[in-house]
Amino acid sequence: DLGMAYMHVAELTQDPADKQVRASLYDLAEQKFLQALALGSEQVYYHLACLYSLQENGPDSYHYLVKAYESNTLPPVSDVLDDRWLEFVRSTPNFQNFIRSIKATEDGAIDNLEMN
């Protein structure tokens, strides 16, 4: 929760002069998220994906989106597509392929349920 608070405060600092303050807050958020991860919290994968997207770090953001999906902690696809914190990573080809893959998997699961 403290990591999320740091991210929210960082997002409130929009003045270009506050870039260093925002970067420091993002670093604090990352530290808290990694501590939570070390303690076994898999829900933090999605928060790390958001954090790295805000920092325009596409590869790490994508990595943690995949980890969230694999650990079954990814929010519904509609939420992922609307999350403003994922705006940067959404523009990457990896993200587009990821969403297509999830939708195809979900459609296949629905088809399998209908057959039974």
N, C-alpha and C positions, 0 to 999 in steps of 0.2 A: 504494500500500500504506500509506503514511503517513496518507493521508486516512481509510482504513478503520480504522487504529489509533486515530486521534482519535475516530472515531464510537464505537468499542467502549469506549473510556475514558469518553466522555461518557455512555454508557448505564449505566456502573457507578456514576455519581454520581447516585443517586436521592434524596438528601436535599434537601428543598425549599430549604434554605439554600444549596445548591450550584447553583441555577438559573443564576447568572451564570457559574460555572465551566463548566457544560454548554454554555451559549450560546457561550462563548469557544472551547471545543473544537469545536463545530459550525462556527464561523467558520473555524477552522484547517483542518478537513476540507474545507470548501467551497473554500478557497484552493488546497489541494493538488489537488482534483478539477478545478478550473478550469484549473490549470496543466497537468495531464495532458491535458485536453481541447484546450488550445492547442497541445500537442505532437502532437496527432493521435490520441489514445487514445479510441476510440469505446466501449470497454467501460465507461468512466466514466459514461456516460449513466444506466445502471441505478443506480449508486451515488448519483448526484445525485438521482434519483427517490426513493430510500430516505431520503437526508438531508433532503430537503424535506418528505417525509411525516412524519418524526420531528419536524420543526419546525412541523407542521400547516399547511404551505403547499401546499394542494391543487393550485392551478393550475400551479405550477412542477414539482411532483412528477409530475403528469399529463403535462406537456410533455416531461419527460425519459423517461418511460415510452414515449411515442410515438417519441421519437428513438431509444431503444434498439431498439424494434421495427423501425423503418425501417432501422436499420443492422445488423439481424440479430444483435444482441448481447443481446437479451432472453432471460432464462432460460426454461425451459419454463413454460407457463401454470400447471401445478400448483405449481411453486416460487413463482411470483409470488403465487398465491392463499394460500400458506402463510407467506410472509415476514412476520415480525412487525414489521419496520421499515416495512412498507407499510400497517399497520393503519389509519392515518388516511385515506389516499387511497382505500382500498378501500371506504369508506363513501360515496364521492361518486358521483353519477350518471355523470360522465364516465368513471370507472373501470369501472363496470358496463357501459356501452356499449362501451368499449374491449375488454373481455374477450369480450363477445358477438361483436364484430366479428372478433377473432382466431379464436375458435372456429369461426365461420361460414367464415372463410377456410380454416382447416385442414380442416374437413369437406369443403369444396369441392375442395380439393387431393386429399384422399383419394378422393373420388368420381371425379375426373378420372383418377387412377392406376388405379382399378378398371376404368374404361372402356377403357383402353389395353391 
